[in-house]
Amino acid sequence: MHESGAPLLVLYSQAECSWCERARREYLVPMSQELRLKTSVLFRQIDMDSDRPVVDFHGRTSTHRGFAKAEGIRVTPTLVIYGPTGERLDEPIVGMRLADFYGQYILQSIDTAREKLTSKSR
């Protein structure tokens, strides 16, 4: 993340969440394969009901569940875009509001994040 200068888009998900699966299948996976987005944003997932280990932005070991709790995430799906030091670069997208516009909300958030990172590097 530090090397690429790209923001990190995190899907907070949990098992048996049909909206999470839909967000992943219909929006995030296709977006992650688009050439323009492959180089401009990193896509990851945190499973809020999992105790698998994860390393946070400060190099500390936690779990997926612990990381989501520390970030104050309570609803799935939630999308958050972070900068290299863990700062949030836009408002989270909570739930799957208006499916017809969901993809546009994601793209706008990615653009906002990229603009903030670009302006910081100037």
Backbone as CSV, one residue per row, in Angstrom:
resi,resn,N_x,N_y,N_z,CA_x,CA_y,CA_z,C_x,C_y,C_z
1,MET,0.822,-1.179,0.000,0.000,0.000,0.000,0.870,1.248,0.000
2,HIS,1.920,1.230,0.803,2.819,2.378,0.835,3.519,2.545,-0.510
3,GLU,3.928,1.440,-1.107,4.652,1.499,-2.381,3.774,1.988,-3.519
4,SER,2.541,1.498,-3.589,1.671,1.833,-4.708,1.041,3.210,-4.561
5,GLY,0.918,3.679,-3.335,0.245,4.947,-3.112,-1.256,4.855,-3.313
6,ALA,-1.769,3.639,-3.443,-3.190,3.422,-3.693,-3.946,3.311,-2.370
7,PRO,-5.174,3.794,-2.337,-5.993,3.596,-1.145,-6.404,2.131,-1.015
8,LEU,-6.834,1.775,0.175,-7.266,0.424,0.478,-8.771,0.436,0.728
9,LEU,-9.523,-0.305,-0.072,-10.969,-0.428,0.107,-11.227,-1.733,0.841
10,VAL,-11.844,-1.632,2.006,-12.111,-2.812,2.825,-13.613,-3.065,2.886
11,LEU,-13.992,-4.285,2.537,-15.363,-4.749,2.719,-15.424,-5.434,4.071
12,TYR,-16.249,-4.909,4.964,-16.527,-5.572,6.229,-17.730,-6.464,5.984
13,SER,-17.542,-7.750,6.211,-18.534,-8.754,5.853,-18.704,-9.730,7.003
14,GLN,-19.684,-10.605,6.868,-19.833,-11.717,7.807,-20.541,-12.864,7.105
15,ALA,-20.401,-14.045,7.678,-21.015,-15.239,7.092,-22.526,-15.076,7.042
16,GLU,-23.128,-15.683,6.047,-24.583,-15.676,5.890,-25.157,-14.291,5.608
17,CYS,-24.346,-13.360,5.164,-24.818,-12.015,4.816,-25.025,-11.970,3.301
18,SER,-26.266,-12.100,2.883,-26.543,-12.128,1.444,-26.202,-10.798,0.778
19,TRP,-26.358,-9.696,1.505,-26.007,-8.384,0.929,-24.495,-8.264,0.743
20,CYS,-23.738,-8.851,1.658,-22.270,-8.855,1.544,-21.858,-9.634,0.300
21,GLU,-22.468,-10.796,0.135,-22.155,-11.635,-1.031,-22.507,-10.901,-2.317
22,ARG,-23.623,-10.229,-2.327,-24.034,-9.489,-3.522,-23.055,-8.336,-3.807
23,ALA,-22.669,-7.606,-2.773,-21.710,-6.512,-2.956,-20.397,-7.047,-3.532
24,ARG,-19.944,-8.155,-2.990,-18.686,-8.764,-3.446,-18.804,-9.256,-4.887
25,ARG,-19.834,-10.047,-5.157,-20.000,-10.694,-6.459,-20.338,-9.709,-7.582
26,GLU,-21.259,-8.801,-7.324,-21.742,-7.925,-8.388,-20.935,-6.640,-8.558
27,TYR,-20.204,-6.234,-7.528,-19.511,-4.948,-7.608,-18.001,-5.063,-7.366
28,LEU,-17.622,-5.578,-6.216,-16.210,-5.504,-5.833,-15.306,-6.417,-6.650
29,VAL,-15.714,-7.659,-6.877,-14.874,-8.549,-7.686,-14.731,-8.012,-9.111
30,PRO,-15.829,-7.649,-9.785,-15.649,-7.077,-11.136,-14.794,-5.804,-11.134
31,MET,-15.002,-4.928,-10.140,-14.197,-3.706,-10.072,-12.716,-4.017,-9.870
32,SER,-12.427,-5.004,-9.042,-11.032,-5.338,-8.750,-10.309,-5.895,-9.977
33,GLN,-11.073,-6.308,-10.987,-10.471,-6.849,-12.200,-10.386,-5.834,-13.334
34,GLU,-10.995,-4.650,-13.147,-10.909,-3.607,-14.165,-9.503,-3.025,-14.166
35,LEU,-8.928,-2.863,-15.335,-7.552,-2.386,-15.445,-7.341,-1.069,-14.706
36,ARG,-8.237,-0.111,-14.889,-8.081,1.204,-14.258,-8.074,1.089,-12.740
37,LEU,-8.926,0.241,-12.198,-9.028,0.119,-10.746,-7.968,-0.790,-10.148
38,LYS,-7.463,-1.743,-10.941,-6.411,-2.643,-10.450,-5.206,-1.861,-9.943
39,THR,-4.917,-0.743,-10.590,-3.738,0.033,-10.223,-4.059,1.233,-9.350
40,SER,-5.347,1.501,-9.099,-5.663,2.709,-8.345,-6.272,2.453,-6.966
41,VAL,-6.579,1.206,-6.648,-7.132,0.881,-5.331,-6.869,-0.590,-5.017
42,LEU,-6.615,-0.870,-3.745,-6.442,-2.250,-3.285,-7.746,-2.703,-2.630
43,PHE,-8.157,-3.918,-2.900,-9.405,-4.462,-2.361,-9.089,-5.549,-1.337
44,ARG,-9.705,-5.450,-0.157,-9.533,-6.466,0.883,-10.859,-6.676,1.596
45,GLN,-10.922,-7.745,2.395,-12.134,-8.061,3.142,-11.780,-8.383,4.584
46,ILE,-12.580,-7.875,5.497,-12.486,-8.227,6.913,-13.773,-8.957,7.269
47,ASP,-13.625,-10.148,7.823,-14.770,-10.957,8.230,-15.037,-10.723,9.714
48,MET,-16.082,-9.972,9.999,-16.369,-9.526,11.361,-16.643,-10.655,12.347
49,ASP,-16.958,-11.825,11.841,-17.253,-12.953,12.715,-16.121,-13.984,12.718
50,SER,-14.931,-13.545,12.337,-13.789,-14.452,12.250,-12.701,-14.052,13.241
51,ASP,-12.054,-15.053,13.798,-10.927,-14.808,14.693,-9.588,-15.087,14.008
52,ARG,-9.619,-15.100,12.663,-8.346,-15.245,11.937,-7.468,-14.038,12.212
53,PRO,-6.155,-14.247,12.254,-5.258,-13.130,12.543,-5.180,-12.129,11.382
54,VAL,-4.938,-10.893,11.743,-4.729,-9.816,10.776,-3.771,-8.820,11.424
55,VAL,-2.984,-8.162,10.603,-2.065,-7.136,11.094,-2.670,-5.781,10.753
56,ASP,-2.786,-4.912,11.759,-3.406,-3.614,11.526,-2.427,-2.635,10.876
57,PHE,-2.853,-1.410,10.687,-2.046,-0.408,9.995,-0.781,-0.023,10.744
58,HIS,-0.727,-0.345,12.045,0.433,0.011,12.860,1.320,-1.187,13.159
59,GLY,1.059,-2.299,12.448,1.884,-3.484,12.591,1.512,-4.369,13.765
60,ARG,0.401,-4.072,14.430,-0.037,-4.880,15.563,-0.906,-6.035,15.080
61,THR,-0.748,-7.181,15.728,-1.553,-8.342,15.389,-2.894,-8.259,16.101
62,SER,-3.930,-8.567,15.368,-5.291,-8.591,15.904,-6.021,-9.735,15.215
63,THR,-7.326,-9.723,15.302,-8.160,-10.665,14.561,-9.086,-9.845,13.670
64,HIS,-9.698,-10.508,12.709,-10.672,-9.813,11.869,-11.751,-9.187,12.760
65,ARG,-12.261,-9.974,13.704,-13.315,-9.505,14.617,-12.828,-8.297,15.433
66,GLY,-11.635,-8.411,15.985,-11.069,-7.335,16.798,-10.807,-6.064,15.995
67,PHE,-10.335,-6.241,14.775,-10.074,-5.079,13.915,-11.379,-4.358,13.608
68,ALA,-12.420,-5.109,13.233,-13.718,-4.500,12.923,-14.274,-3.773,14.143
69,LYS,-14.140,-4.377,15.308,-14.632,-3.747,16.535,-13.869,-2.461,16.823
70,ALA,-12.552,-2.500,16.681,-11.728,-1.304,16.912,-12.086,-0.181,15.939
71,GLU,-12.532,-0.544,14.740,-12.920,0.442,13.733,-14.364,0.909,13.904
72,GLY,-15.079,0.317,14.854,-16.444,0.724,15.126,-17.455,0.263,14.096
73,ILE,-17.137,-0.803,13.387,-18.031,-1.328,12.355,-19.049,-2.243,13.016
74,ARG,-20.339,-1.987,12.750,-21.398,-2.788,13.365,-22.346,-3.405,12.351
75,VAL,-22.387,-2.850,11.139,-23.346,-3.270,10.123,-22.590,-3.826,8.924
76,THR,-23.119,-4.900,8.348,-22.536,-5.433,7.115,-23.577,-5.390,6.016
77,PRO,-23.151,-5.192,4.785,-21.794,-4.838,4.400,-21.502,-3.365,4.698
78,THR,-20.269,-3.095,5.050,-19.770,-1.729,5.169,-18.479,-1.663,4.379
79,LEU,-18.339,-0.611,3.581,-17.109,-0.364,2.830,-16.428,0.854,3.419
80,VAL,-15.118,0.729,3.667,-14.326,1.843,4.177,-13.075,1.940,3.322
81,ILE,-12.713,3.166,2.960,-11.487,3.394,2.184,-10.473,4.073,3.091
82,TYR,-9.294,3.451,3.165,-8.222,3.913,4.048,-7.018,4.384,3.247
83,GLY,-6.272,5.282,3.874,-4.968,5.684,3.366,-3.897,4.800,3.975
84,PRO,-2.633,5.027,3.617,-1.534,4.144,4.034,-1.316,4.039,5.538
85,THR,-1.721,5.045,6.299,-1.521,4.974,7.749,-2.807,4.649,8.489
86,GLY,-3.841,4.233,7.758,-5.090,3.831,8.374,-6.118,4.934,8.497
87,GLU,-5.816,6.107,7.952,-6.796,7.194,8.013,-7.923,6.928,7.014
88,ARG,-9.126,7.233,7.419,-10.271,7.069,6.526,-10.278,8.224,5.533
89,LEU,-10.418,7.876,4.269,-10.340,8.880,3.216,-11.700,9.342,2.715
90,ASP,-12.767,8.705,3.155,-14.117,9.103,2.790,-15.070,8.495,3.811
91,GLU,-16.302,8.944,3.782,-17.314,8.382,4.675,-17.554,6.914,4.308
92,PRO,-17.735,6.054,5.294,-18.040,4.654,4.994,-19.345,4.520,4.215
93,ILE,-19.430,3.496,3.410,-20.679,3.145,2.733,-21.277,2.015,3.555
94,VAL,-22.341,2.331,4.273,-22.940,1.390,5.213,-24.181,0.776,4.591
95,GLY,-24.240,-0.550,4.603,-25.356,-1.244,3.993,-25.226,-1.201,2.475
96,MET,-26.242,-1.678,1.831,-26.235,-1.664,0.366,-27.384,-0.780,-0.081
97,ARG,-27.130,0.522,0.025,-28.171,1.495,-0.341,-28.440,1.456,-1.834
98,LEU,-29.655,1.560,-2.185,-30.069,1.666,-3.587,-29.131,0.935,-4.537
99,ALA,-29.372,-0.331,-4.706,-28.494,-1.185,-5.512,-28.196,-0.591,-6.889
100,ASP,-29.137,0.142,-7.462,-28.906,0.732,-8.784,-27.755,1.739,-8.772
101,PHE,-27.481,2.332,-7.615,-26.446,3.359,-7.515,-25.231,2.915,-6.709
102,TYR,-25.252,1.699,-6.195,-24.194,1.219,-5.304,-22.816,1.293,-5.965
103,GLY,-22.731,0.845,-7.199,-21.457,0.904,-7.917,-20.958,2.325,-8.063
104,GLN,-21.858,3.259,-8.309,-21.468,4.665,-8.437,-20.984,5.227,-7.103
105,TYR,-21.637,4.832,-5.997,-21.171,5.265,-4.677,-19.736,4.796,-4.434
106,ILE,-19.462,3.568,-4.813,-18.116,3.013,-4.620,-17.103,3.777,-5.468
107,LEU,-17.415,3.989,-6.732,-16.487,4.703,-7.620,-16.245,6.128,-7.145
108,GLN,-17.276,6.803,-6.675,-17.110,8.164,-6.157,-16.213,8.170,-4.927
109,SER,-16.383,7.180,-4.070,-15.562,7.093,-2.870,-14.099,6.826,-3.230
110,ILE,-13.869,5.970,-4.212,-12.507,5.699,-4.673,-11.895,6.978,-5.234
111,ASP,-12.640,7.704,-6.049,-12.134,8.957,-6.622,-11.807,9.975,-5.535
112,THR,-12.680,10.090,-4.540,-12.436,11.008,-3.425,-11.150,10.631,-2.698
113,ALA,-10.985,9.345,-2.446,-9.790,8.864,-1.752,-8.531,9.156,-2.561
114,ARG,-8.563,8.882,-3.849,-7.397,9.139,-4.714,-7.048,10.625,-4.723
115,GLU,-8.069,11.485,-4.800,-7.827,12.934,-4.790,-7.171,13.366,-3.483
116,LYS,-7.650,12.836,-2.353,-7.067,13.194,-1.060,-5.617,12.738,-0.964
117,LEU,-5.334,11.545,-1.435,-3.956,11.049,-1.391,-3.050,11.855,-2.324
118,THR,-3.570,12.215,-3.487,-2.781,13.015,-4.437,-2.481,14.397,-3.867
119,SER,-3.481,15.008,-3.238,-3.258,16.347,-2.684,-2.300,16.311,-1.510
120,LYS,-2.262,15.211,-0.743,-1.323,15.078,0.366,0.122,14.964,-0.116
121,SER,0.306,14.340,-1.276,1.668,14.098,-1.773,2.252,15.322,-2.473
122,ARG,1.472,16.346,-2.657,1.981,17.563,-3.323,2.729,18.446,-2.390
